[in-house]
Amino acid sequence: MQDPTTLSAATRPVRARRQSWVKKLGPGLITGAADDDPSGIATYSQAGAQFGLNMLWTVFLTYPLMVGIQIVSAKIGRVSGHGLASNMRLHYPAWLVYLVVGLLLAANTINIAADVSAMGESLALLTGGPAQLYAAGLGIASLLLQMFIPYSRYVRLLKWLTLGLLAYVATVFVVHVPWAQAAERTLLPHLSWTPGYLTTVVAVFGTTISPYLFFWQASEEVEDQRANPASRPLKEAPEQAGANFRRIRLDTIIGMGFSNLVSFFIILTAAVTLHVHGVTDIQTSAQAAAALQPIAGHFAFLLFSAGIIGTGLLAVPVLAGSAAYAMAGAFNWKNGLEYTPGAARKFYAIIAVATLGGIGLCFAPIDPIKALYWSAVINGVISVPIMAVMMLMASHRDIMGLFVIGVRLRIAGWLATGMMAAAVLAMFWAQLG
């Protein structure tokens, strides 16, 4: 029998490597997972239901561009020690900052409304009962967790919630998928120039590359730096740059890969079930789950519905938190989830306003589909100037010091910005046409 001491010593390096690898996953993983929120699930489901396999190419294309722009946002936060809005306030006109953060707050509040509504509807589908009350309860629970659990503990909960997205990976394996055809349509799609197709492409791009993700990841890099007494902004401690840049790259590549993989599977599931059976009009994620049951079976329905609730619990705090970071940075308020509500009252007030405002919209006589559409439009429009400003900041020596971004990251970032600009212009062209 092997000596326990020897066994412990032999396995310790393996465990240390595993723990070290897991610890590197944080802001990027959570940001990527939060991208697949219930309103995003509705967009991806509609894309697959309406256009079948011919929408799979969109998430395949957005992955490298999403990685590039999210690494840029993370580096700005970690190098400067400030979030995006704080850097904008210090280096750009006040009117631009206030306009951007105001639109972001409005879009995020509407998005929260759509997400908590979808969570409530999904729970009602699973258990019966009043969907609106479930939505209010889940939204309030999310708010209380954000306000009263310190960031260092809350971030661990958010990491576990990312596992909810595995439901959409599992769903694909309980339905029939023509994999060869799916691969062909991903690489060689049948494109269309109709207004409906172009608008759906814009919706997918806008859902995948969204402004709240930029603000969240940059601010969470600042939170992580503050939570570690040995860490300082890289501009002040360049010797810490190598390890942190490697961590950011790994974290973002995995996080955005996870996000786009799940998006791909949601579109694929809708394409091979709903689209094939002529169900082409999907307006909410809960509607997509309900439509799956008679076509793909009860197990697929359960997985899809449970995933909506898990992703909503992950996305709502990211939406509310990113709005709060943006507002606090714009007005130079104390901010951070590591602070208690009493120590950062204005920051937490924005979290409360965004979350409770979203819950309130669930009870208002407002068409949630139109509200979600305008939220997507606002996100798509404001993402272009925000991304352009981010690229300028990442190349600004006053902000980045020695760590202005290199040529490859500039190319990736400006490509993502150009793609979003083209998508927005195509959307307006389609609407006017």
C-alpha positions in Angstrom: 0.0 0.0 0.0 1.3 3.4 -1.0 2.3 5.8 1.8 -0.4 8.6 2.1 2.3 11.2 2.5 3.9 10.1 -0.7 0.6 10.0 -2.5 -0.2 13.5 -1.3 3.2 14.8 -2.4 2.8 13.2 -5.8 -0.6 14.6 -6.5 -0.1 18.0 -5.1 1.5 19.5 -8.3 -1.4 18.2 -10.4 -3.9 19.7 -8.0 -2.0 23.0 -7.9 -2.0 23.2 -11.7 -5.7 22.4 -11.9 -6.5 25.0 -9.2 -4.3 27.6 -10.8 -5.9 27.0 -14.2 -9.5 27.3 -12.8 -8.5 30.5 -10.9 -7.5 32.1 -14.1 -11.1 32.0 -15.3 -13.1 34.9 -14.0 -14.2 38.2 -15.7 -13.9 36.7 -19.2 -15.8 33.5 -18.4 -18.6 35.4 -16.6 -18.8 38.0 -19.3 -19.0 35.4 -22.0 -21.7 33.4 -20.2 -23.7 36.5 -19.4 -23.9 37.2 -23.2 -26.2 34.2 -23.6 -29.0 35.8 -21.5 -32.7 34.9 -21.9 -33.2 37.8 -24.4 -30.2 36.6 -26.3 -31.6 33.0 -26.3 -34.8 34.5 -27.8 -32.8 36.2 -30.6 -30.8 33.0 -31.4 -33.9 30.9 -31.3 -35.7 33.2 -33.7 -32.7 33.2 -36.0 -32.6 29.4 -36.1 -36.4 29.0 -36.3 -36.8 31.6 -39.2 -33.7 30.8 -41.3 -32.6 27.4 -40.2 -29.0 26.4 -40.6 -28.3 29.5 -42.6 -27.7 31.6 -39.5 -24.9 29.3 -38.0 -22.2 31.3 -39.7 -22.9 34.4 -37.7 -21.6 33.1 -34.4 -18.7 31.4 -36.1 -17.7 34.8 -37.6 -18.2 36.8 -34.4 -16.0 34.6 -32.2 -12.5 36.0 -33.1 -13.9 39.6 -33.3 -15.6 39.2 -29.9 -12.3 37.8 -28.4 -10.4 40.8 -29.7 -12.7 43.6 -28.5 -13.2 41.9 -25.1 -9.4 41.6 -24.6 -9.1 45.3 -25.4 -11.7 46.2 -22.7 -10.0 43.9 -20.2 -6.6 45.4 -20.8 -7.9 48.9 -20.5 -9.3 48.1 -17.0 -6.3 46.1 -15.8 -3.6 48.5 -17.1 -5.2 51.8 -16.1 -6.9 50.6 -12.9 -10.1 52.4 -14.1 -13.3 51.2 -15.9 -14.2 52.3 -19.3 -16.5 55.2 -18.2 -13.9 56.6 -15.8 -11.3 56.6 -18.6 -13.9 58.3 -20.9 -14.6 60.9 -18.3 -10.9 61.7 -17.9 -10.0 61.9 -21.6 -13.2 62.6 -23.6 -16.0 65.3 -23.8 -18.5 65.1 -21.0 -21.5 65.2 -23.4 -20.3 62.0 -25.0 -19.8 60.2 -21.7 -23.3 61.2 -20.4 -25.0 60.2 -23.7 -23.4 56.8 -23.8 -24.0 55.9 -20.2 -27.6 57.2 -20.3 -28.4 55.0 -23.3 -26.6 52.1 -21.7 -28.7 52.4 -18.6 -31.9 52.6 -20.6 -31.0 49.6 -22.8 -29.9 47.5 -19.8 -33.0 48.2 -17.9 -35.2 47.1 -20.8 -32.9 44.0 -21.2 -33.4 43.2 -17.5 -37.1 43.4 -18.0 -37.0 40.9 -20.9 -34.7 38.6 -18.9 -36.7 38.5 -15.6 -39.9 38.1 -17.6 -38.4 35.1 -19.5 -37.2 33.6 -16.2 -40.7 34.0 -14.7 -42.4 32.4 -17.8 -39.9 29.5 -17.8 -40.4 28.8 -14.1 -44.2 28.9 -14.7 -43.8 26.5 -17.6 -41.9 24.1 -15.3 -44.0 24.4 -12.1 -47.2 26.3 -12.9 -48.2 29.4 -11.1 -48.0 33.2 -11.7 -45.2 34.1 -14.1 -45.1 37.8 -13.2 -44.7 37.0 -9.5 -41.9 34.5 -10.2 -40.2 37.2 -12.4 -40.4 39.7 -9.5 -39.1 37.2 -7.0 -36.2 36.1 -9.1 -35.3 39.8 -9.9 -35.4 40.8 -6.3 -33.3 37.8 -5.2 -30.7 38.8 -7.8 -30.6 42.3 -6.5 -30.3 41.2 -2.8 -27.4 38.9 -3.7 -25.6 41.7 -5.5 -26.1 44.1 -2.6 -25.3 42.0 0.4 -22.6 39.4 -0.7 -19.1 40.7 -1.2 -17.6 40.5 -4.7 -14.9 38.0 -3.8 -17.7 35.5 -2.7 -20.4 36.5 -5.2 -18.0 36.0 -8.2 -17.7 32.3 -7.2 -21.5 32.0 -7.3 -21.5 33.6 -10.8 -18.8 31.1 -11.9 -21.1 28.2 -10.9 -24.1 29.7 -12.7 -22.2 29.6 -16.0 -22.7 25.8 -15.8 -26.4 26.5 -16.5 -25.4 27.1 -20.1 -24.4 23.5 -20.5 -28.2 22.8 -20.8 -28.0 24.1 -24.3 -25.1 21.9 -25.2 -27.0 18.9 -23.9 -30.2 19.8 -25.8 -28.4 19.2 -29.1 -27.7 15.6 -28.2 -31.3 14.7 -27.5 -32.5 15.9 -31.0 -31.5 14.7 -34.4 -28.8 16.9 -36.1 -27.6 16.5 -39.6 -24.0 17.4 -38.7 -22.5 17.3 -42.2 -25.2 19.7 -43.4 -24.7 21.9 -40.4 -21.0 22.1 -41.0 -21.5 23.0 -44.6 -24.0 25.7 -43.9 -21.7 27.2 -41.2 -18.8 27.5 -43.7 -20.8 28.1 -46.9 -24.2 29.6 -45.9 -27.0 30.6 -48.3 -27.1 34.3 -47.7 -30.0 36.6 -48.4 -30.3 40.3 -48.8 -33.9 40.6 -47.7 -34.7 43.1 -44.9 -35.8 40.3 -42.6 -32.6 38.4 -43.0 -30.4 41.5 -42.6 -32.3 42.6 -39.5 -31.8 39.1 -37.9 -28.1 39.2 -38.7 -27.9 42.6 -37.0 -29.8 41.3 -34.0 -27.4 38.3 -33.7 -24.3 40.5 -34.0 -25.8 43.1 -31.5 -26.7 40.4 -29.1 -23.2 38.8 -29.3 -21.1 41.9 -29.3 -22.9 44.1 -26.8 -21.8 47.3 -24.9 -22.7 46.1 -21.4 -20.1 43.3 -21.9 -17.3 45.9 -22.5 -18.1 47.8 -19.3 -18.5 44.7 -17.2 -15.2 43.0 -18.1 -13.1 46.1 -17.8 -14.7 46.9 -14.4 -14.3 43.3 -13.1 -10.6 43.5 -14.0 -10.4 46.5 -11.7 -12.4 44.7 -9.0 -10.0 41.7 -9.2 -7.0 44.0 -8.9 -8.4 45.8 -5.9 -9.3 42.5 -4.2 -5.7 41.4 -4.3 -3.5 43.5 -1.9 -0.4 42.5 -3.9 -1.8 43.8 -7.2 -1.6 47.3 -8.7 -2.7 48.7 -12.0 -0.1 47.5 -14.6 0.7 51.0 -15.6 2.2 51.4 -12.1 3.5 47.8 -11.8 4.7 46.7 -15.2 6.5 43.7 -13.7 3.0 42.1 -13.2 2.0 42.5 -16.8 3.2 39.2 -18.3 1.2 36.9 -15.9 -1.9 39.1 -16.1 -1.9 39.4 -19.9 -1.6 35.6 -20.2 -4.5 35.2 -17.7 -6.7 37.8 -19.6 -6.0 36.1 -22.9 -6.8 32.6 -21.6 -9.9 33.8 -19.7 -11.3 35.7 -22.6 -10.6 33.0 -25.2 -12.4 30.4 -23.1 -15.2 32.7 -22.0 -16.1 33.9 -25.5 -15.6 30.4 -26.9 -18.1 29.1 -24.3 -20.5 31.9 -25.2 -20.3 31.4 -29.0 -20.5 27.6 -28.7 -23.7 27.9 -26.7 -25.1 30.4 -29.1 -24.3 28.1 -32.0 -26.1 25.2 -30.3 -29.2 27.3 -29.6 -29.5 28.3 -33.2 -28.8 24.7 -34.3 -31.5 23.3 -31.9 -34.1 25.8 -33.2 -33.1 25.1 -36.8 -33.4 21.3 -36.7 -36.6 21.3 -34.6 -38.7 24.4 -34.9 -37.6 25.5 -38.5 -38.0 21.9 -39.8 -41.5 21.7 -38.5 -42.6 25.1 -39.8 -42.4 27.0 -36.5 -40.7 30.2 -37.6 -42.1 32.9 -35.3 -40.4 32.8 -31.9 -40.6 36.0 -29.8 -39.3 35.0 -26.4 -37.0 32.3 -25.0 -39.9 30.8 -23.0 -41.9 30.5 -26.2 -39.0 28.7 -27.8 -38.9 26.2 -24.8 -42.7 25.6 -25.0 -42.5 25.1 -28.8 -39.7 22.5 -28.3 -41.8 20.1 -26.1 -44.2 18.6 -28.8 -41.3 18.5 -31.4 -38.2 17.4 -29.5 -39.7 15.9 -26.4 -40.1 16.6 -22.7 -36.4 16.3 -21.8 -35.3 18.8 -24.4 -38.0 21.2 -23.0 -36.8 20.7 -19.4 -33.2 21.4 -20.4 -34.1 24.5 -22.4 -36.4 25.9 -19.7 -33.9 25.3 -16.9 -31.2 26.9 -18.9 -33.2 30.1 -19.3 -33.5 30.5 -15.5 -29.8 29.8 -14.9 -28.6 32.2 -17.5 -31.0 34.9 -16.3 -29.7 34.7 -12.8 -26.2 35.1 -14.3 -27.1 37.9 -16.7 -29.3 40.2 -14.6 -26.5 41.1 -12.2 -24.1 41.7 -15.1 -26.6 44.0 -16.8 -27.4 46.0 -13.6 -23.7 46.0 -12.5 -22.4 47.2 -15.9 -24.9 50.1 -15.9 -23.8 51.0 -12.3 -20.1 50.9 -13.2 -20.8 53.1 -16.2 -22.8 55.7 -14.3 -20.3 55.7 -11.3 -17.4 56.1 -13.7 -19.1 59.0 -15.6 -19.9 60.9 -12.4 -16.8 59.9 -10.4 -18.7 58.0 -7.7 -17.2 55.4 -5.4 -18.0 52.0 -7.0 -17.3 48.3 -6.6 -19.2 45.2 -5.5 -16.6 44.7 -2.8 -18.0 47.8 -1.0 -21.1 47.6 1.2 -24.2 49.4 0.0 -23.6 52.0 2.7 -20.1 52.7 1.5 -21.1 53.1 -2.2 -24.7 54.3 -2.0 -25.0 55.9 -5.5 -23.4 52.9 -7.2 -25.8 50.5 -5.5 -28.7 52.9 -6.1 -28.1 52.5 -9.9 -28.1 48.7 -9.5 -31.4 48.9 -7.6 -32.9 51.4 -10.2 -32.0 49.2 -13.1 -33.2 45.9 -11.5 -36.4 47.3 -10.0 -37.1 49.3 -13.2 -36.8 46.1 -15.2 -39.1 44.3 -12.8 -41.6 47.2 -13.0 -41.6 47.0 -16.8 -42.9 43.4 -16.5 -46.1 44.8 -15.0 -46.4 47.8 -17.3 -48.7 47.8 -20.3 -45.7 47.7 -22.7 -45.2 45.3 -25.5 -42.1 43.3 -24.3 -41.2 42.3 -27.8 -41.1 45.9 -29.1 -39.2 47.0 -25.9 -36.6 44.2 -26.5 -36.3 45.3 -30.2 -35.6 48.9 -29.3 -33.1 47.7 -26.6 -31.3 45.7 -29.3 -31.3 48.8 -31.6 -29.9 51.1 -28.9 -27.2 48.5 -28.1 -26.3 48.1 -31.7 -26.1 51.8 -32.4 -24.1 52.8 -29.3 -21.7 49.8 -29.6 -20.1 51.4 -32.6 -18.9 54.7 -31.0 -18.1 52.9 -27.7 -15.9 50.4 -29.6 -14.2 53.2 -31.6 -13.5 55.1 -28.3 -12.2 51.9 -26.7 -9.8 51.3 -29.6 -8.5 54.9 -29.3 -8.1 54.5 -25.5 -6.2 51.2 -26.0 -3.7 53.1 -28.2 -3.5 56.1 -25.9 -0.2 56.3 -24.0 -1.7 58.5 -21.2 -4.1 55.7 -20.5 -2.1 52.6 -21.3 1.5 53.8 -20.7 3.9 51.1 -22.0 1.1 48.7 -22.8 -0.7 50.3 -25.8 -2.1 47.4 -27.8 -0.2 45.7 -30.6 -0.9 45.4 -34.3 -2.8 42.1 -34.2 -5.2 43.3 -31.4 -5.7 46.6 -33.3 -6.6 44.8 -36.4 -9.1 42.5 -34.5 -10.6 45.4 -32.6 -11.1 47.7 -35.6 -12.4 44.8 -37.7 -15.0 44.2 -34.9 -15.9 47.9 -34.9 -16.2 48.0 -38.7 -18.3 44.9 -38.7 -20.7 46.4 -36.2 -20.9 49.7 -38.1 -21.7 47.8 -41.3 -24.3 45.8 -39.5 -26.0 48.9 -38.1 -25.9 50.7 -41.5 -27.4 47.5 -43.1 -30.1 47.5 -40.5 -31.1 51.1 -41.3 -30.9 50.4 -45.0 -33.2 47.4 -44.7 -35.7 49.4 -42.6 -35.7 52.3 -45.1 -35.9 50.0 -48.1 
